[in-house]
């Protein structure tokens, strides 16, 4: 059996549900899922309950991660649309500022133009302003980034034509990066008939033709991030299913399957899942860390049986390549043959470059 050694993945878009909804995912289960997927570092989004928009909320979340995380991590700040000064004072504590310019899970949507302009002008970094937005909101954020010389990162790009707009903004001098998700590369809108509510997400799945365009324009993309957003089966099967799907454990085998098919080079895959995320957020890779993957014949992903607390995957039945056998993190074997080998609290904040 062939073994492949890779740099550990850094997933720059993860929604662990603690605080607020640990029945969906808590910090321990989510970071175990990360290790199971070959992910040594995650960046956690701020749309918890309560949202991470104040010093108290951020420091509480930091303490929770310090006690429970088994992978390394970074935390985002959010913005409630009103209280700008506290967010600016906390900027150095976060990997970036996440703005929700269109509706999704949670209540942090911010659309007021004046508030957004003040924020783009004042945000000191060092992390970028990262946005959730549909195409019109992306255009607005690109204009604000150019006007104020602000670093911008576009999360889970919703449509392949947005990649052209992002590239045009770069050519015009904007400092902007972007990511796409595995579900926008490996699923399309025709899967909704099979998946039903388990395929509902924000932004939604696109047509098969648009998936093909995402692949054609992948050279314009800086990172692949899972947008791991777990919900329980009961919630997904309710009258009002929330948007979001899990993905921490499936990104690596899906992408290795694409490498095996010749759709992606191994070097480009490593750029999208390791080097790119670290460069976007100005972070250093954990020292003495790597992932050992067993290569073999392609196999079908399971629909259940994952480390994530929600226990299901929208990618069930997808043909993939590679099984994570061992993860080394900062000199210790953190994951081996399906078992977490480090204690809660072994995870550390990802270190900023410089």
Secondary structure as UniProt FT lines:
FT   STRAND          2..6
FT   STRAND          9..15
FT   TURN            18..20
FT   TURN            22..24
FT   HELIX           27..36
FT   TURN            37..38
FT   STRAND          39..44
FT   HELIX           55..68
FT   STRAND          72..75
FT   STRAND          77..78
FT   HELIX           84..89
FT   HELIX           91..93
FT   STRAND          97..100
FT   HELIX           113..122
FT   STRAND          129..132
FT   HELIX           135..148
FT   STRAND          152..154
FT   HELIX           160..171
FT   TURN            172..173
FT   STRAND          176..180
FT   HELIX           183..186
FT   HELIX           189..191
FT   HELIX           192..195
FT   HELIX           196..199
FT   HELIX           208..216
FT   HELIX           218..220
FT   STRAND          223..224
FT   STRAND          228..229
FT   HELIX           233..236
FT   TURN            239..240
FT   TURN            248..250
FT   HELIX           251..260
FT   TURN            261..262
FT   HELIX           266..270
FT   HELIX           271..275
FT   HELIX           276..281
FT   TURN            287..288
FT   STRAND          290..295
FT   STRAND          299..300
FT   TURN            309..310
FT   TURN            314..317
FT   STRAND          319..320
FT   STRAND          323..329
FT   TURN            330..331
FT   STRAND          332..336
FT   TURN            337..338
FT   STRAND          339..340
FT   TURN            344..345
//
